[in-house]
Amino acid sequence: MNVRGLLIINFIFIQSTYCLSQVVKTWTIDSFQVNLVRYEQEQETPGIFPIDRPTAKAFYSLFEIKKLGKLVTLGGNYSLSKDSCSLAFLELPSPRIKNGTVGTYYTLGLCNRKVTAKTVTKPGWILSEISTATIRPLDSLYYNPYNQNAPFKVPNYNSGKKIALHPKMIEGLLVFFNATYLVAPYHKSEFPAPHNPHFELNFTYNGEEKSVLMYWGRYIVDGYVYSGEGSYIEPSDLRFWEANERLWGRE
């Protein structure tokens, strides 16, 4: 049989998505306006034939928070109490700043129309006031997003015991931390396994015990998450641990 020709016709089906929004309820609390917005998202796949096709619909609600008529710059996600009476969130300044007062944590009473505010001040540690600094790994391996079958290994894990932080690494910690921005409140539930923090730093500062959790290039201090600019391709917290080991001659 002679094949004289072959014609292939490709029909491309483009999914269309429509999103409608409706303000369901509004609260005015001091200088804040909170809108509960209901979204309806509709998705359909049009074809070339005039036949009925199923349409997928999704409904969800979100809070829109404004202050003095402008949308609030949120750090992380807002949280709503179980009784739906308290809405809490972190407001970041614009432009963002690295040191001093770096944000404000608000709780809005949707039921009693009250506002509570707590300023967030980034710690400004002085090297000469730091003593008895230690670091400990929180696990012997941790998740590698680039190769799930080859997790990162912590050398010289030693059952997760604390080891002394070399003086040069204390200096490095201050340099790295001072270059970070406040990004979000720390909620343990947002760091589930295998995305738990990897290392814990402890030290005494002016007679007070301090703790810093490290997760890639993020630092968790006093209930808040700080991070530098850009994305972290390298596991910088693991490199910090390895550098400390080298300085002590334990490669």
C-alpha positions as CSV (number, residue, x, y, z in Angstrom):
1,M,0.0,0.0,0.0
2,N,1.3,3.4,-1.0
3,V,1.0,6.1,1.6
4,R,0.4,9.3,-0.3
5,G,0.4,11.6,2.7
6,L,-0.3,11.9,6.3
7,L,-2.1,14.9,7.8
8,I,-2.0,15.5,11.5
9,I,-4.3,18.1,13.0
10,N,-3.5,19.2,16.5
11,F,-6.3,20.9,18.4
12,I,-5.1,22.9,21.3
13,F,-7.6,23.2,24.2
14,I,-6.9,26.3,26.3
15,Q,-8.2,26.3,29.9
16,S,-10.0,29.5,30.8
17,T,-10.1,30.7,34.4
18,Y,-12.4,33.4,35.7
19,C,-12.2,34.8,39.2
20,L,-15.0,36.8,40.7
21,S,-14.8,38.5,44.1
22,Q,-17.3,39.9,46.5
23,V,-16.9,41.8,49.8
24,V,-19.0,39.8,52.2
25,K,-18.4,41.8,55.4
26,T,-16.4,44.9,56.5
27,W,-15.0,45.9,59.9
28,T,-13.7,49.3,60.7
29,I,-11.4,49.3,63.7
30,D,-9.5,52.4,64.5
31,S,-7.4,53.2,61.4
32,F,-7.9,49.7,60.0
33,Q,-10.5,48.5,57.5
34,V,-10.8,44.7,57.2
35,N,-12.8,43.2,54.3
36,L,-13.8,39.6,54.2
37,V,-13.7,38.8,50.5
38,R,-15.3,35.8,48.9
39,Y,-13.7,34.5,45.7
40,E,-15.4,32.3,43.1
41,Q,-13.0,30.7,40.7
42,E,-14.4,29.1,37.6
43,Q,-12.3,27.0,35.2
44,E,-13.5,25.6,31.9
45,T,-11.9,23.9,28.9
46,P,-13.5,25.1,25.7
47,G,-13.6,22.7,22.8
48,I,-14.2,22.9,19.1
49,F,-17.6,21.1,19.2
50,P,-20.8,22.7,20.6
51,I,-21.3,20.2,23.4
52,D,-21.8,20.7,27.1
53,R,-18.5,20.4,29.1
54,P,-18.2,20.3,32.9
55,T,-17.0,23.5,34.6
56,A,-14.9,23.3,37.8
57,K,-15.7,25.9,40.4
58,A,-13.8,26.7,43.6
59,F,-14.9,29.0,46.4
60,Y,-12.6,30.5,49.1
61,S,-12.5,33.5,51.4
62,L,-9.6,35.8,52.4
63,F,-9.2,38.9,54.6
64,E,-8.1,42.1,52.9
65,I,-6.5,44.4,55.5
66,K,-6.1,48.1,54.9
67,K,-4.6,50.8,57.1
68,L,-5.5,54.4,56.4
69,G,-6.9,53.3,53.1
70,K,-3.8,51.5,51.9
71,L,-3.2,47.7,51.8
72,V,-1.0,46.6,54.7
73,T,2.4,45.0,53.7
74,L,2.1,41.7,55.5
75,G,5.0,39.7,56.8
76,G,4.0,36.1,56.4
77,N,0.4,35.1,56.8
78,Y,-2.3,36.4,59.1
79,S,-3.9,34.2,61.7
80,L,-7.5,34.0,62.8
81,S,-8.5,32.7,66.2
82,K,-10.8,29.7,66.6
83,D,-13.7,31.9,67.6
84,S,-13.1,34.2,64.6
85,C,-12.9,37.2,66.9
86,S,-9.2,38.0,66.7
87,L,-7.2,38.6,63.5
88,A,-3.4,38.8,64.0
89,F,-0.8,39.8,61.5
90,L,2.7,41.3,61.1
91,E,2.9,44.7,59.3
92,L,6.2,45.4,57.6
93,P,7.3,49.0,57.0
94,S,7.8,50.3,53.5
95,P,10.6,50.6,52.6
96,R,11.8,47.8,54.8
97,I,14.6,48.4,57.2
98,K,17.2,46.0,58.6
99,N,17.8,47.2,62.2
100,G,15.9,48.9,65.0
101,T,12.1,48.7,65.0
102,V,11.5,46.5,62.0
103,G,7.8,45.8,62.2
104,T,4.6,45.9,64.2
105,Y,2.5,42.9,65.2
106,Y,-1.2,43.7,65.4
107,T,-4.2,41.9,66.8
108,L,-7.5,43.3,65.7
109,G,-10.6,42.4,67.8
110,L,-13.3,41.7,65.2
111,C,-15.9,41.3,67.9
112,N,-14.9,44.0,70.3
113,R,-13.3,46.4,67.8
114,K,-10.1,46.8,69.8
115,V,-6.5,47.0,68.5
116,T,-3.4,45.8,70.3
117,A,0.0,46.6,68.8
118,K,3.5,45.2,69.6
119,T,6.6,46.7,68.0
120,V,9.1,44.2,66.8
121,T,12.7,45.3,67.5
122,K,15.5,43.3,65.9
123,P,18.3,42.4,68.4
124,G,21.5,44.3,68.0
125,W,24.0,42.2,69.7
126,I,27.5,43.5,70.5
127,L,30.3,41.0,70.1
128,S,32.1,41.8,73.4
129,E,28.9,41.0,75.4
130,I,28.5,37.5,74.0
131,S,29.8,34.6,76.0
132,T,29.5,30.7,76.2
133,A,28.3,30.5,72.6
134,T,27.4,27.0,71.3
135,I,25.9,25.3,68.3
136,R,24.1,22.0,68.0
137,P,22.6,20.2,65.0
138,L,19.0,19.2,65.4
139,D,19.3,16.1,63.2
140,S,22.0,14.2,61.5
141,L,20.6,14.7,58.1
142,Y,18.1,17.0,56.5
143,Y,15.9,17.3,53.4
144,N,17.7,18.1,50.1
145,P,15.2,19.8,47.8
146,Y,17.5,19.3,44.8
147,N,17.8,15.5,45.3
148,Q,15.2,13.9,47.6
149,N,17.2,10.6,47.6
150,A,20.4,12.2,48.9
151,P,19.7,14.2,52.0
152,F,22.3,16.6,53.4
153,K,24.5,15.0,56.0
154,V,25.8,16.8,59.1
155,P,29.4,15.8,59.6
156,N,30.5,15.1,63.1
157,Y,26.9,15.0,64.3
158,N,28.0,13.5,67.7
159,S,24.4,12.6,68.8
160,G,23.3,16.2,68.5
161,K,25.5,17.5,71.4
162,K,26.3,21.1,71.8
163,I,29.8,22.2,70.8
164,A,31.5,25.5,71.3
165,L,31.1,28.2,68.6
166,H,34.5,29.5,67.5
167,P,35.1,33.2,68.1
168,K,35.4,33.8,64.4
169,M,32.0,32.2,63.8
170,I,30.4,34.4,66.4
171,E,31.7,37.4,64.4
172,G,30.3,35.8,61.3
173,L,26.9,35.2,62.9
174,L,26.7,38.9,63.7
175,V,27.7,39.9,60.1
176,F,25.1,37.6,58.6
177,F,22.3,38.4,61.0
178,N,22.8,42.2,60.8
179,A,22.2,41.9,57.0
180,T,18.8,40.2,57.3
181,Y,15.3,41.6,57.2
182,L,12.3,40.6,59.3
183,V,10.1,38.4,57.1
184,A,7.4,36.7,59.3
185,P,6.3,35.6,62.7
186,Y,7.6,32.2,63.6
187,H,4.9,29.5,63.7
188,K,6.2,26.1,64.4
189,S,3.4,24.6,62.3
190,E,4.8,26.3,59.2
191,F,8.0,24.4,59.6
192,P,6.8,20.8,59.5
193,A,9.1,17.8,58.9
194,P,11.1,17.5,56.8
195,H,11.4,21.3,56.9
196,N,12.3,21.7,60.6
197,P,15.0,24.1,61.6
198,H,18.5,22.5,61.3
199,F,20.7,24.1,63.9
200,E,20.4,25.8,67.3
201,L,22.7,28.5,68.5
202,N,22.8,29.4,72.2
203,F,24.8,32.0,74.0
204,T,24.7,34.4,77.0
205,Y,24.2,38.1,76.3
206,N,24.4,40.5,79.1
207,G,23.6,37.7,81.5
208,E,20.6,36.5,79.5
209,E,20.3,33.2,77.7
210,K,19.6,33.7,74.0
211,S,18.6,31.1,71.3
212,V,18.8,31.3,67.5
213,L,17.4,28.6,65.2
214,M,18.9,28.3,61.7
215,Y,17.0,27.1,58.7
216,W,18.9,27.5,55.4
217,G,19.6,31.3,55.3
218,R,16.9,32.1,57.8
219,Y,17.3,33.0,61.5
220,I,14.5,32.5,64.0
221,V,14.9,34.8,67.0
222,D,12.4,35.8,69.7
223,G,9.5,34.3,67.8
224,Y,10.3,36.0,64.4
225,V,11.9,34.9,61.2
226,Y,14.7,37.0,59.6
227,S,16.2,36.4,56.2
228,G,18.6,38.0,53.8
229,E,17.9,39.1,50.3
230,G,17.7,36.6,47.3
231,S,17.2,32.9,47.2
232,Y,19.4,30.4,49.0
233,I,20.7,27.7,46.7
234,E,23.4,26.6,49.1
235,P,22.5,25.2,52.5
236,S,24.2,28.1,54.3
237,D,23.4,26.8,57.8
238,L,25.2,23.6,57.0
239,R,28.2,25.5,55.6
240,F,28.2,27.5,58.9
241,W,28.5,24.3,60.8
242,E,31.2,23.0,58.6
243,A,33.2,26.2,58.8
244,N,33.0,26.0,62.6
245,E,34.3,22.4,62.5
246,R,37.2,23.4,60.3
247,L,38.2,26.2,62.6
248,W,38.4,23.7,65.5
249,G,40.5,21.4,63.3
250,R,37.8,18.7,63.1
251,E,37.3,18.3,59.4
